[in-house]
Amino acid sequence: MSANSPAADDGGPGLVVPGRGGGLRDVVGSRFLLKLLVDKEIKVRYRGSVLGLLWSYVKPGVQFVVFYIALGIFLGLEQSERNPGGLPNYAIYLFSGIVLINFFSEALSNASRSIVMNGGLIKKIYLPRELFPVSAIWVSAIHFLPQIVILVVACLFAGWSPSFLQLGTAVVGFVIVALLATGLGLIFGAVNVYFRDAENLVDMLLMIATWASPVLYAWTMVRDRLGSTALDIYLLNPLTIGVESFHFAFWVPTAEQTQGLPPSFLSVWLPIGLAISVILLILGQLLFRRLEGRFAQEL
């Protein structure tokens, strides 16, 4: 082919940079492949398991019991006659945060390892690389569903009667956390191909995540102990926004007394949390596309 041929020009029709695709747009157009990857991941994960998907109930249940006994009873975070300053319905407060933080932890952990774990497939055929982190997020969402069902049932027994605003806030909170997990999953999934230390960094971040958001304690403790400036910094964490959204939807309607939402939460902090997650998703996609060209060679 001559150098003057139109097809030889950069960006000419039919020419694609090796290892580069359309990014997350290709994932939307590859829904069937995404479904296959999700089905494969679930089958592989529970192969030889007796309980199978029931582990989605068992693990968060055990985690909840441990935290409830240690914090709610021993450390007095549960409101009682001897501790009127505690949180009413602390069990609902605790579990509504745990289910969301567990989704984030599983999603980010699996997404950050997804490219390396599927290295054999990536080296054999070309398909949108983003499918692997996104499929990890979907698998985590499937595990999230049984936990949210348990939470709703528990809330109904506690007299749950949410408003449309509260339910809508929970949906937005979940979207914020899902976008955050996807963006960080793309970043660490790509970096992990070149530097396997990324896995250890993710593990440390997830170890901190539960304590860096109001899952086990109230946001008012941050304000009272550290001041309003520290609270503003604390609320810049999208996980904090997501967890408080779940508390607003599930815990507040069941509690006789509440400590309320952070100031300007719905009008200011909820949009800020969504914006931060979207920005991280865009940055994650840009970094992923920049690094994906050498995935096959590095794996």
C-alpha positions, -999 to 999 in steps of 0.1 A, spaced: 0 0 0 15 34 -9 22 61 16 -3 83 -3 -32 58 1 -61 72 21 -62 41 43 -26 47 53 -34 81 68 -36 84 105 -72 80 116 -82 66 82 -112 44 78 -107 9 92 -75 17 111 -76 12 149 -47 17 173 -38 -18 185 -52 -26 219 -74 5 219 -112 6 217 -140 29 224 -138 27 262 -169 23 282 -190 29 251 -179 -5 239 -191 -20 271 -226 -7 264 -225 -23 229 -211 -56 243 -239 -64 268 -240 -100 257 -203 -104 264 -208 -86 298 -235 -111 307 -212 -140 298 -184 -127 319 -207 -121 349 -221 -156 346 -186 -171 344 -174 -151 374 -203 -163 396 -199 -200 385 -161 -199 390 -164 -182 424 -189 -208 438 -175 -239 421 -173 -266 447 -191 -245 473 -219 -260 494 -236 -227 503 -230 -209 470 -248 -176 467 -259 -180 504 -225 -167 513 -239 -133 503 -261 -136 534 -237 -154 558 -206 -131 555 -224 -97 561 -245 -114 588 -214 -125 607 -198 -90 602 -229 -73 614 -231 -95 646 -195 -88 655 -197 -51 650 -231 -49 668 -219 -67 699 -185 -49 700 -198 -14 693 -235 -14 700 -234 -33 732 -198 -32 746 -190 4 736 -225 17 741 -234 31 707 -269 15 709 -294 37 727 -307 22 759 -320 31 793 -285 32 807 -272 49 776 -298 75 764 -272 93 743 -267 63 719 -282 58 685 -318 45 684 -322 14 663 -284 11 660 -289 -23 643 -306 -7 614 -281 21 613 -252 -3 613 -265 -27 587 -276 0 563 -240 12 562 -225 -23 561 -244 -34 530 -232 -4 510 -196 -5 522 -195 -43 515 -206 -36 479 -179 -11 475 -152 -32 490 -160 -63 469 -164 -43 437 -131 -24 440 -112 -54 452 -123 -76 423 -122 -48 397 -86 -40 406 -76 -76 400 -98 -83 370 -73 -76 342 -46 -97 358 -70 -125 366 -82 -126 330 -47 -123 315 -50 -155 296 -81 -144 278 -68 -109 271 -36 -123 254 -57 -146 232 -84 -124 218 -94 -88 216 -125 -76 234 -132 -43 252 -108 -45 282 -132 -24 303 -156 -54 303 -135 -70 330 -137 -43 357 -173 -36 348 -183 -72 351 -166 -73 386 -189 -44 396 -220 -62 383 -211 -94 402 -208 -73 434 -242 -57 426 -257 -92 424 -243 -100 458 -256 -67 471 -292 -76 462 -298 -103 489 -283 -80 515 -306 -51 506 -336 -75 508 -327 -84 543 -323 -47 552 -357 -39 538 -373 -67 557 -357 -56 590 -367 -20 584 -404 -31 578 -404 -49 611 -391 -17 627 -419 4 613 -402 16 581 -423 41 561 -400 61 538 -408 90 516 -401 91 479 -374 116 486 -357 92 510 -359 63 485 -346 85 457 -317 96 479 -308 60 485 -307 53 447 -285 83 442 -262 72 470 -258 38 455 -251 53 421 -224 75 437 -207 45 453 -210 23 421 -195 51 400 -167 55 425 -159 18 425 -159 17 387 -136 47 384 -112 34 410 -115 -1 396 -104 11 362 -75 30 377 -61 3 399 -70 -25 374 -48 -8 348 -20 1 371 -20 -34 386 -9 -48 352 23 -29 355 28 -27 393 13 -55 413 18 -34 444 -15 -18 434 -33 -48 449 -18 -42 483 -26 -5 481 -63 -14 474 -63 -37 504 -51 -10 526 -76 15 513 -105 -10 518 -93 -16 554 -96 21 560 -129 26 541 -152 12 568 -137 36 594 -134 66 571 -172 68 566 -200 68 591 -208 31 590 -201 23 626 -205 57 642 -225 90 636 -211 119 616 -219 141 645 -189 126 663 -166 140 636 -182 174 640 -181 174 678 -145 160 681 -128 177 652 -149 207 642 -169 219 612 -138 223 589 -129 186 595 -165 177 588 -164 194 554 -133 175 545 -149 143 557 -180 149 536 -158 152 504 -155 114 506 -182 100 482 -184 69 505 -196 92 533 -222 107 511 -234 72 500 -236 58 535 -255 89 548 -279 85 519 -287 50 530 -291 61 566 -315 88 555 -335 62 535 -335 32 559 -325 43 594 -341 78 598 -377 65 591 -373 38 618 -357 59 645 -378 77 671 -350 103 674 -324 111 648 -292 131 647 -303 143 613 -284 148 581 -252 169 578 -260 206 570 -270 212 533 -266 174 526 -293 171 499 -288 204 482 -250 206 484 -231 175 495 -252 149 475 -245 167 442 -208 172 452 -205 135 459 -220 126 426 -197 150 408 -166 137 425 -175 101 415 -182 111 379 -148 129 377 -130 99 391 -148 77 365 -137 99 337 -101 100 350 -102 62 354 -113 58 318 -86 81 305 -59 64 324 -72 29 315 -72 38 278 -37 52 280 -23 20 296 -44 -7 279 -23 -8 247 4 -29 264 -18 -51 286 -12 -82 265 26 -77 265 28 -70 303 6 -99 314 
